[in-house]
Amino acid sequence: MKQAAQSALVGVASAMSLALGVEEGAAAGFALITQGASGLGNAFAGAAALGDDATTVFFNPAGMTRLGRTEVVAGGSAINLQASFSGSSTRPVAMGGGTNTGGQGGDPGGLTVVPSLYVVMPLNDRTSVGLGVGVPFGLQTEYDSSWVGRYQGIKSALQSININPSVAYKLTDTLSVGVGLNYQRIDVELTNAVVLGAGSEGRTHLKANDASWGWNAGVLWQVTPATRIGASYRSGIRHETNGSTTTTTPAGTVVSAASGATRASAVLPSMYSLSVVQQISPALDLLADVTFTQWANIQQIAVVNPATGTNRDILAFDFDNSWRYSLGAHYRLSSTWMLRAGIAYDMTPVKDARHRTVRLPDADRTWLSFGARWTLSPTSSIDIAYSHLLLADVDVNFTRSQLSAPTTTSSTVTGRYTGSVNILALQYVHRF
């Protein structure tokens, strides 16, 4: 068993390099909860109370005490975002004013794969340890470089990787607690058009990164043989990103007055979850979850020149806190097959059209999810799941000011976004 667990931990380390390529958000804001196909099948209803595989490291570490054997879960989610914009943008005064020229930006979404890997190992009847590698935050939108909203954004990318060692302890036969540390790295890339002077348009490219620490904890209570309640918390993590801003002319010449070192601070949100699992019969479980995300920590992010302390730019989000509600079910069709279904309502942290940016044209979304588990043997199983996310059509009426040298100006994007998301997930579970 120990040799198998060691091999599993080596696999976790190798997964770290895979996670660095992830760039797409699926939950509201730019959070990612697609940490396994088992949870996706029921829209992550009951996630903090289930504890039925190693992905519980992410959703509630206390659930590790329910796993009686060493377990490895390896999987991935293919996320396809489709979006379109229709509208217009004002042309900065320094560029002549009026309506900006350009197209509608094409589809700023795309297809990406989010990998995850989790390991849990019981040390004795009461104590278990685990390790998770996942991607809790991600975003990528990229428009055609000449679109009408290019002064507000062309490419926006946030990549993250989270490494989460955890420990759980069974206080009594019905009550368990768990806690974990989170080492989180983020990489940010932003591009947009910029006014260089009267009638002259260039491009600005920002790249920055940081690594920081947070923590998570949970409690799991088996209230009755048929009822289980779980509560979990993931802390906000403060990131002090450092990098560079490069502004170039149409000929590719670097504009030194608007280029150089860059620093920005932001606190990624904390999350609170409460889940219930209710067994109705030996074949049927009903699941529910409510999750609160503290997005209001993110208001305005100042992009600073560390040499002078002056702002190169201001990224205005002015987020509200948000809620996510989900209901789901498990049905054991046979000893080989379990079927899953779920629905969720996921609220956007974006207040209204005046606060909706082209970098994150977020909207409320409704999840419709289905999935199944195929038990291959007493030591292995495969989960597959599919979710369709219905995104509300939303308006944008956002004014962005350009603060950086060599000129100061602003533009307003007005229009409407439509879109949808499809997610297909697969995971393999092995027990030793």
Secondary structure, DSSP 4 states (H G I P E B T S, - for coil): -HHHHHHHHHHHHHHHHHHTT-----SSTTB-----HHHHTTTTTTHHHH--STTHHHH-GGGGGG--S-EEEEEEEEEEEEEEEEEEEBPPGGGT-SBPPS-------EEEEEEEEEEEEE-SSSEEEEEEEE--B-EEEE--TTSTTTTT-SEEEEEEEEEEEEEEEESSSSEEEEEEEEEEEEEEEEEEEEEEETTEEEEEEEEEEEEEEEEEEEEEEEEETTEEEEEEEE--EEEEEEEEEEEE-TT--B-GGG-EEEEEEEEEPPEEEEEEEEE-SSSEEEEEEEEEE-GGG-SEEEEE-TTT--EEEEEE--PPPEEEEEEEEEEE-SSSEEEEEEEEEE--S--SGGG--SS-----EEEEEEEEEEEEETTEEEEEEEEEEEEPPEEEEEEEEE-STT--EEEEEEEEEEEEEEEEEEEEEEE-
